[in-house]
Amino acid sequence: MVKHIVLYNFKEGVDKEAAVKLIASVLEPLVGKIPGLLHLEIRQAYQEVDYALYSEFESKEALAAYAVHPLHKEAKTHFTHLLDKRYCADYEV
């Protein structure tokens, strides 16, 4: 299993609460629609980042396939314009 954690900061002036709800509404439903994606959650964060994405995949290959999957790419069109910085970590368990 691969755990995929991404931390994001929004651009200045973005309504953080509304943006997190939007992102969750387009990404969380992908579980069960993209092979190998086992779990995905979006939560508003505090301290140094604005929100966190936590997901689990069957394998490294499943994570790589998710990154280029048409449903994932379409979902990203709804929010990438809101993002400023991204920090990512993946690890196997």
C-alpha positions as CSV (number, residue, x, y, z in Angstrom):
1,M,0.0,0.0,0.0
2,V,1.1,3.6,-0.7
3,K,0.1,6.5,1.4
4,H,0.0,9.9,-0.5
5,I,-0.1,13.1,1.6
6,V,-0.2,16.5,-0.1
7,L,-0.3,19.8,1.7
8,Y,-1.4,23.0,-0.1
9,N,-1.5,26.7,0.3
10,F,-4.1,28.8,-1.5
11,K,-3.5,32.0,-3.3
12,E,-4.1,35.2,-1.5
13,G,-7.7,36.1,-1.1
14,V,-9.2,32.6,-1.6
15,D,-12.1,31.7,0.7
16,K,-10.4,28.7,2.3
17,E,-13.5,27.1,3.8
18,A,-15.4,27.3,0.5
19,A,-12.3,26.1,-1.5
20,V,-11.8,23.0,0.8
21,K,-15.5,22.1,0.4
22,L,-15.2,22.4,-3.4
23,I,-12.0,20.3,-3.6
24,A,-13.5,17.6,-1.4
25,S,-16.6,17.6,-3.5
26,V,-14.7,16.8,-6.7
27,L,-11.9,14.5,-5.4
28,E,-13.5,12.4,-2.6
29,P,-16.1,10.8,-5.0
30,L,-13.3,9.4,-7.1
31,V,-12.8,6.6,-4.6
32,G,-14.4,3.6,-6.3
33,K,-14.2,5.2,-9.7
34,I,-10.4,5.1,-10.2
35,P,-8.8,1.6,-9.9
36,G,-6.3,1.3,-7.0
37,L,-7.6,4.4,-5.2
38,L,-8.6,3.0,-1.8
39,H,-9.2,6.1,0.3
40,L,-9.1,9.9,-0.1
41,E,-10.0,12.7,2.2
42,I,-9.6,16.5,2.1
43,R,-9.5,18.6,5.3
44,Q,-8.9,22.2,6.1
45,A,-5.6,22.5,7.9
46,Y,-4.1,25.0,10.3
47,Q,-0.6,26.2,11.1
48,E,1.6,26.5,8.0
49,V,-0.7,25.1,5.3
50,D,-4.3,25.7,4.2
51,Y,-5.5,22.1,3.5
52,A,-4.4,18.5,3.5
53,L,-5.1,15.7,1.1
54,Y,-4.6,12.2,2.5
55,S,-5.1,9.2,0.2
56,E,-4.2,5.5,0.0
57,F,-3.4,3.4,-3.1
58,E,-2.9,-0.3,-3.7
59,S,0.5,0.3,-5.1
60,K,3.0,2.8,-6.6
61,E,1.6,1.9,-10.0
62,A,-1.9,2.7,-8.9
63,L,-0.8,6.1,-7.6
64,A,1.0,6.8,-11.0
65,A,-2.2,5.8,-12.9
66,Y,-4.3,8.0,-10.7
67,A,-2.2,11.1,-11.5
68,V,-3.0,10.8,-15.2
69,H,-6.5,9.3,-15.0
70,P,-9.1,11.4,-16.9
71,L,-11.4,11.7,-14.0
72,H,-8.6,13.0,-11.7
73,K,-7.4,15.4,-14.4
74,E,-11.0,16.7,-14.9
75,A,-11.6,17.1,-11.2
76,K,-8.4,19.2,-10.9
77,T,-9.7,21.8,-13.4
78,H,-12.2,22.9,-10.8
79,F,-9.5,24.1,-8.3
80,T,-5.9,24.2,-9.5
81,H,-6.3,28.0,-10.2
82,L,-6.8,28.5,-6.5
83,L,-3.5,26.9,-5.4
84,D,-0.2,28.6,-4.6
85,K,2.1,26.0,-3.1
86,R,2.1,22.2,-2.9
87,Y,4.1,19.9,-0.7
88,C,3.9,16.1,-1.3
89,A,5.1,12.9,0.4
90,D,4.5,9.3,-0.6
91,Y,5.5,6.2,1.3
92,E,4.9,2.5,1.3
93,V,3.5,0.5,4.2
